[in-house]
């Protein structure tokens, strides 16, 4: 296994103007002990504050920084893929811009790659989040691990390291909706997790709402597993058996107690009917989610659209654009 001789960082940014100056300082300070050259690719995912102005200023003043501005908000994972498309170093590390993932942990991730891993995930041993968010994250991690068959302690930690070969395979996968930690496991079994520090947010609050977490969970279950369809099949079989048992019981009681009892069981039948109808709507919703993913995939729309790019990797004197203004 070859040793890591160069490093690219991919950092998605969304409305982080308050933390970006501190992030630039921490990157330069915390990565100073690294004995290998590094470069940071920062992707502005449609920010509405001054984030892009700060990124552009840094990219034009320091050759180690590249700034990419997307045409709109495509989502965190699409922004990471935009950064991946500009990576060429031996290894790539992803982290959030809010400094909850301390850059000082990056040398430890690189050391784990040097030890033979292809993918290294950070595991937030002591999280500085609300109790509700910790509980929801723990439940999601367990459900996702069982559904996808990939046992990870912390799917939500952005602080991860990948060998460039894995990054290129992920970029070539062509999947419109891709959860990067789960997708990386499709290409290697040399995956490890190490405990990392987790800091409090310096400003604002998490960009993931409860609805966003549910959307991510649904995306994972339908994008990387047949668990939902199999669970529906099992639920349908159980409901069919329950219905047959209930029908047998009602017929038996009618024969034993007469027709008057049967008339009094109307509300029980209605209750059972509502259960079946509700189950059918759930089934249709999950089937619709799978069909929607197929529809999105066959349209072959790009994961992201770059509006502007600044930095050493861009052409035309450090500037590149896609024609979108």
VOGU-3710 file (C-alpha; in Angstrom, 3 decimals, decimal comma):
1> xxxxxxxxxx> 0,000/0,000/0,000  1,533/3,311/-1,117  2,156/6,088/1,386  0,297/9,384/1,192  2,509/12,063/-0,349  -0,039/14,826/-1,015  -3,408/15,830/0,388  -6,508/17,643/-0,835  -9,193/18,961/1,516  -12,805/19,330/0,375
11> xxxxxxxxxx> -14,924/21,699/2,460  -18,567/22,502/1,566  -19,649/25,959/2,665  -23,165/27,284/3,202  -23,711/30,623/4,972  -20,561/30,389/7,093  -19,237/33,957/6,870  -18,803/34,129/10,651  -16,580/31,052/10,861  -14,577/31,256/7,622
21> xxxxxxxxxx> -11,824/33,633/8,880  -11,243/31,328/11,847  -11,311/28,289/9,537  -8,555/29,737/7,335  -6,406/30,372/10,406  -6,975/26,899/11,837  -6,174/25,153/8,558  -2,854/26,909/8,194  -1,939/26,398/11,855  -3,180/22,827/12,425
31> xxxxxxxxxx> -1,797/21,441/9,157  1,654/22,901/9,650  2,957/19,638/11,240  2,057/17,700/8,081  5,162/16,658/6,169  3,247/16,568/2,880  1,859/19,379/0,707  -1,847/20,104/1,029  -4,503/22,085/-0,809  -8,016/23,076/0,243
41> xxxxxxxxxx> -10,972/23,104/-2,167  -13,825/25,132/-0,653  -17,208/24,847/-2,357  -19,803/27,567/-1,843  -23,148/25,750/-2,036  -25,341/28,746/-2,849  -24,626/30,828/0,249  -26,730/33,962/0,775  -24,249/35,822/2,973  -20,667/37,001/2,345
51> xxxxxxxxxx> -19,198/33,499/2,301  -18,290/33,628/-1,400  -16,541/36,998/-1,048  -14,367/35,578/1,739  -13,624/32,415/-0,220  -12,692/34,397/-3,326  -10,378/36,651/-1,335  -8,562/33,703/0,198  -8,266/31,817/-3,117  -6,687/34,826/-4,833
61> xxxxxxxxxx> -4,261/35,510/-1,988  -3,084/31,967/-1,147  -2,282/29,364/-3,831  -3,171/26,529/-1,462  -6,856/27,485/-1,591  -9,304/26,912/-4,436  -12,802/28,404/-4,283  -15,741/26,995/-6,259  -19,123/28,677/-6,439  -22,109/26,529/-7,430
71> xxxxxxxxxx> -25,002/27,963/-9,455  -27,470/27,315/-6,609  -27,839/25,254/-3,443  -27,440/21,630/-4,547  -26,950/20,107/-1,082  -23,953/19,126/0,990  -23,086/15,891/-0,808  -23,361/17,454/-4,258  -20,996/20,194/-3,067  -18,538/17,553/-1,878
81> xxxxxxxxxx> -18,682/15,871/-5,287  -17,912/19,248/-6,879  -14,802/19,381/-4,714  -13,934/15,763/-5,511  -13,952/16,610/-9,221  -11,037/19,014/-8,633  -8,927/16,667/-6,493  -5,694/15,100/-7,718  -3,677/14,400/-4,541  -2,999/10,932/-3,132
91> xxxxxxxxxx> -5,684/11,385/-0,465  -8,770/13,519/0,092  -10,176/14,638/3,445  -13,667/16,088/3,854  -14,726/18,304/6,750  -17,353/20,892/7,621  -16,662/24,613/7,553  -18,232/25,245/10,975  -15,128/23,959/12,825  -17,070/21,323/14,721
101> xxxxxxxxxx> -14,625/18,983/12,970  -11,245/20,274/14,255  -8,642/20,407/11,443  -6,070/19,234/13,984  -7,483/15,705/13,604  -6,504/15,520/9,918  -2,932/14,220/10,507  -4,421/11,267/12,415  -6,687/10,430/9,465  -3,720/10,549/7,096
111> xxxxxxxxxx> -1,755/8,274/9,429  -4,610/5,734/9,327  -4,477/5,780/5,514  -0,726/5,219/5,668  -1,422/2,211/7,918  -3,297/0,518/5,057  -6,877/1,802/5,049  -8,630/3,034/1,922  -11,319/4,927/3,841  -11,049/6,404/7,330
121> xxxxxxxxxx> -14,151/7,689/9,093  -14,228/9,969/12,089  -16,274/8,851/15,076  -17,448/11,699/17,323  -16,854/10,132/20,712  -18,125/13,125/22,714  -20,638/15,168/20,735  -21,465/18,792/21,509  -25,028/18,694/20,202  -28,462/18,875/21,787
131> xxxxxxxxxx> -29,775/15,692/23,472  -32,509/15,385/20,840  -30,021/15,583/17,976  -27,721/13,006/19,602  -30,643/10,632/20,133  -31,905/11,074/16,556  -28,405/10,559/15,159  -27,880/7,407/17,223  -31,174/5,944/16,020  -30,359/6,796/12,404
141> xxxxxxxxxx> -26,907/5,226/12,621  -28,352/1,957/13,887  -31,140/1,849/11,328  -28,840/2,714/8,428  -26,246/0,149/9,509  -28,852/-2,623/9,537  -30,483/-1,543/6,296  -27,283/-1,101/4,269  -25,225/-3,841/5,907  -22,419/-1,329/6,533
151> xxxxxxxxxx> -21,717/-1,104/10,250  -20,471/2,386/11,102  -20,660/4,091/14,456  -21,092/7,575/13,034  -22,542/8,093/9,566  -23,053/11,804/10,216  -19,431/12,772/10,855  -18,101/14,784/7,915  -14,465/14,363/8,952  -13,371/11,491/6,664
161> xxxxxxxxxx> -10,365/10,535/4,558  -10,311/8,670/1,237  -7,587/7,447/-1,059  -7,813/9,131/-4,456  -8,732/5,832/-6,147  -11,903/5,589/-4,066  -12,764/9,225/-4,794  -12,453/8,652/-8,537  -14,654/5,567/-8,388  -17,320/7,532/-6,516
171> xxxxxxxxxx> -17,191/10,325/-9,095  -17,548/7,788/-11,915  -20,530/6,040/-10,293  -22,982/8,394/-11,998  -25,597/8,190/-9,236  -27,627/11,368/-8,951  -28,296/11,010/-5,227  -25,350/9,564/-3,347  -24,560/9,408/0,360  -20,768/9,482/0,284
181> xxxxxxxxxx> -19,885/7,429/3,417  -22,130/4,551/2,276  -21,070/4,836/-1,380  -17,379/4,542/-0,490  -18,044/1,153/1,121  -19,210/-0,191/-2,242  -15,639/-0,079/-3,544  -13,460/-1,373/-0,700  -13,473/-3,351/2,538  -10,428/-1,554/3,941
191> xxxxxxxxxx> -12,472/0,827/6,048  -11,720/1,924/9,577  -13,072/4,436/12,095  -11,105/6,424/14,633  -12,443/8,576/17,499  -12,151/12,295/16,802  -12,892/15,436/18,743  -16,134/17,322/18,240  -16,340/21,015/19,054  -19,293/23,294/19,646
201> xxxxxxxxxx> -20,479/25,476/16,781  -18,899/28,922/16,890  -21,907/30,543/15,272  -25,484/29,715/14,318  -27,041/26,288/14,418  -26,932/23,066/12,448  -28,142/23,276/8,832  -29,874/19,897/9,183  -33,454/20,195/10,419  -35,603/17,281/11,542
211> xxxxxxxxxx> -37,149/17,203/8,067  -33,672/17,209/6,528  -32,606/14,239/8,668  -35,746/12,328/7,664  -35,103/13,116/3,989  -31,520/11,883/4,356  -32,713/8,675/6,032  -35,225/8,023/3,244  -32,563/8,707/0,632  -30,232/6,203/2,279
221> xxxxxxxxxx> -32,823/3,465/2,661  -33,944/3,713/-0,965  -30,543/4,447/-2,489  -28,348/1,792/-0,926  -30,645/-0,995/0,177  -33,695/-3,080/-0,693  -34,567/-3,075/2,995  -37,694/-0,943/2,567  -39,176/-3,165/-0,148  -38,397/-6,317/1,806
231> xxxxxxxxxx> -39,878/-4,803/4,950  -43,029/-3,994/2,982  -43,215/-7,569/1,709  -42,877/-8,898/5,243  -45,467/-6,444/6,527  -47,856/-7,424/3,725  -47,490/-11,110/4,506  -48,065/-10,437/8,202  -51,186/-8,367/7,442  -52,531/-11,089/5,116
241> xxxxxxxxxx> -52,057/-13,742/7,800  -53,636/-11,479/10,401  -56,584/-10,805/8,073  -57,155/-14,523/7,470  -56,957/-15,224/11,180  -59,404/-12,396/11,930  -61,803/-13,632/9,235  -61,663/-17,171/10,587  -62,332/-15,892/14,100  -65,333/-13,811/12,973
251> xxxxxxxxxx> -66,869/-16,729/11,054  -66,348/-19,017/14,023  -67,911/-16,559/16,455  -70,860/-15,998/14,117  -71,553/-19,728/13,969  -71,202/-20,032/17,725  -72,989/-16,870/18,889  -75,382/-16,126/16,052  -75,948/-13,243/13,651  -76,639/-10,652/16,347
261> xxxxxxxxxx> -72,997/-10,767/17,524  -71,740/-10,361/13,964  -73,644/-7,081/13,613  -71,966/-5,749/16,718  -68,504/-6,374/15,235  -68,847/-3,767/12,492  -66,527/-1,235/14,173  -63,845/-3,892/14,621  -63,974/-4,562/10,901  -63,714/-0,854/10,178
271> xxxxxxxxxx> -60,648/-0,595/12,426  -59,006/-3,505/10,603  -59,892/-1,902/7,267  -58,243/1,374/8,268  -55,068/-0,533/9,175  -54,969/-2,149/5,739  -55,668/1,132/3,942  -52,939/2,902/5,916  -50,483/0,113/5,108  -51,305/0,458/1,417
281> xxxxxxxxxx> -50,568/4,180/1,452  -47,219/3,544/3,167  -46,391/0,918/0,560  -47,329/3,248/-2,292  -45,188/6,007/-0,796  -42,099/3,807/-0,587  -42,636/2,371/-4,063  -43,068/5,932/-5,333  -39,754/6,898/-3,743  -37,960/4,133/-5,637
291> xxxxxxxxxx> -39,680/5,084/-8,889  -38,799/8,735/-8,320  -35,142/7,807/-7,944  -35,286/5,875/-11,224  -36,909/8,891/-12,898  -34,209/11,245/-11,603  -31,495/8,850/-12,735  -32,719/8,385/-16,314  -32,924/12,163/-16,813  -29,125/12,226/-16,262
301> xxxxxxxxxx> -29,003/15,739/-14,907  -25,652/16,767/-13,414  -25,110/16,538/-9,671  -23,974/20,165/-9,608  -23,301/23,177/-11,825  -20,237/25,344/-11,217  -20,750/29,068/-11,674  -17,242/30,313/-10,887  -13,918/28,869/-9,816  -10,940/30,723/-8,387
311> xxxxxxxxxx> -7,532/29,454/-7,390  -4,471/27,615/-8,562  -6,422/24,754/-10,203  -8,541/27,077/-12,342  -7,529/28,151/-15,816  -7,424/31,623/-17,377  -5,072/33,127/-14,824  -6,686/31,558/-11,818  -10,291/32,109/-12,933  -12,749/29,734/-14,506
321> xxxxx> -16,494/29,878/-15,103  -19,082/27,692/-16,804  -20,808/30,489/-18,670  -23,354/31,062/-15,898  -23,162/34,644/-14,664
//
